[in-house]
Amino acid sequence: MQESPDDFGLPPSVALLLARRGYTGASLLWFLNPGLEHLSRPDSIPGMRAAVNRIASAVRNGQRIMVHGDYDADGLTATATAFRALCHLGAGTDFFIPDRFEDGYGLGDSSVDACARAGADLIVTVDCGVSDAEHVRILRRNGVDVVITDHHQPGEEMPPAVAIVDPALEPGSPAGVLAGVGVAWMTMRGVYEELDAGTEYLDGLLQLVALGTVADVVDLTGDNRILVSRGLGLLRESPFPGLEALARSASVETGGLTSGDLAYYLGPRLNACGRMGRADDAMALLLSEDLREARVLAATVEGHNRNRRKLDREVEGQVMGRAAELESPRCILMAGEGWHRGVIGIVASRIADRFGVPSLMISLEDGRGYGSARSVPGIPIHSILMDIQARSGIMESIGGHPMAAGFRLPAERVGELEQELRSEMEDGRWDPHLGSVLYVDGRLEPGDYCAATVRALDMLEPFGEGNRRPVWLARGAYPLNWRTVGKDGSHLSCSFRIGSGTYRAIGFGMADSQSLFGGRVDLAFTLSLDTWRNDGSIQLVLKGIRKHAGGRG
């Protein structure tokens, strides 16, 4: 017997939305009940069996293991996940996170030195390694085995590791959308099964997996939906001290934590540590077992986040105006002396979001350019840069995944890269993906403007990439009153008459839109409870406003 929307108490508008997204029958049941029993098997990921055998052998034989991670939120949570999982098995385990500025991304000379200091017999990489053939060779010559777990695209040469666990090596695999922390957790799951160690402790680590997965902006579909759903439940019920303290420092209550809280509050604070060159503070917080200690560490992390915000505002202030002056750009590349390397990725993301085109920001230091690229759906910027590299050899290093890339190149070749990129983006095949587009899911029935609809929509959590929070359209709404709010007056608080109902609305960063309120307007919005008034009423969170063109309303 197949499940129907009525079995879940879904309003017709929400049921229609799910059907449009492809969820009916058995797939609807799975989507609304994303249990671990539906998770892909670890050995569905290429390279898993060899990786599990080598790690399990190291645990059984008392060999020293080093977990080698990365300094972003995905890499930090992946390191904490693998480190905690191996320590729980009784393995002698260390971890190493390279310094963003001194060491750079992935395996390097510092990795080799750290391995020697720890006396490691085995290195397990998380969220890195698949493009580091040279240093894997060095480690192997030094008698150290390497197991790579990663989710990035491989480089020109595959590393000579004992095993490489990377869903990117087999496009279309069931676990293909996993973040680095998801690949690390699945690898540990395989090890636990091999050692018959049970899964209760490992399942508890899914709160780290949820945070890292959401922060890395991967699709929250398939296995990721399962992992994040379970992890969010754990964060609400029994968070690790470090994660509870991190949430409190962001003024977020863990009991009602959402994927949006992970994306906009917790994740950026972890990322700030790596961006400021202090990933060690983030790791100490993630591994803390004492709430009092964790609060002190969270305050330190909060300081790094304040510094990060100051620096990214400085860079954004320099480039946003310049970008706005460009005439119909198909891509945006900017370079500047003194731009902090730790924040150019954030600025590139904002440029890409605002203008709807790939964005590359390059920090120039001592004759080199350190770049971050961000893209828009449908334009695989990493593949494009790899093709440019194959033709021209402009870059000294490059890594990433379809929507984001990091690279390094001689400063004198920045202009050459810009010319190559502009030439590539002139290809007409990219036309459908260029420009800022707001996708609308449908219209609500008059009776759907209520708290019951919000509760029904909550069943679609976790929201994020690949599972957007639904955006609704209301045509011909009448503005009743409005005012600007916020410290800088950049937000818009207003109310509208839609049909026979009157509804409050908030538009973040939309103060300029009040100029449209001379008559009826069309609204694009998401629906939420009004947590400011906390009286059970709803509010519209505005995403777009345009003048109403007449016709059907």
Secondary structure, DSSP 8 states (H G I E B T S, - for coil): ----GGGGT--HHHHHHHHHTT--HHHHHHHHS--GGGS--GGGSTTHHHHHHHHHHHHHTT--EEEE--SSHHHHHHHHHHHHHHHHTT--EEEE---TTTT-SSS-HHHHHHHHHHT-SEEEEES--TT-HHHHHHHHHTT-EEEEE--S---SS----SEEE-GGGSTT-TTTT--HHHHHHHHHHHHHHHTT--SHHHHHTHHHHHHHHHHTT---SHHHHHHHHHHHHHHHHS--HHHHHHHHHTT--GGG--HHHIIIIIHHHHHHHHHTT-HHHHHHHHH---HHHHHHHHHHHHHHHHHHHHHHHHHHHHHHHHHHTSSS-SSEEEEEET--TTTHHHHHHHHHHHHSS-EEEEEEETTEEEEEEE--TT--HHHHHHHHHHHH---SEEEEETTEEEEEEEGGGHHHHHHHHHHHHTSGGGGGG-S------B---GGGSSHHHHHHHHTT-S-BTTB----EEEEEEEEEEEEEESTTS-EEEEEEEETTEEEEEEETT-GGGGGGTTS-EEEEEEEEE-TTTTSS-EEEEEEEEEE---S--
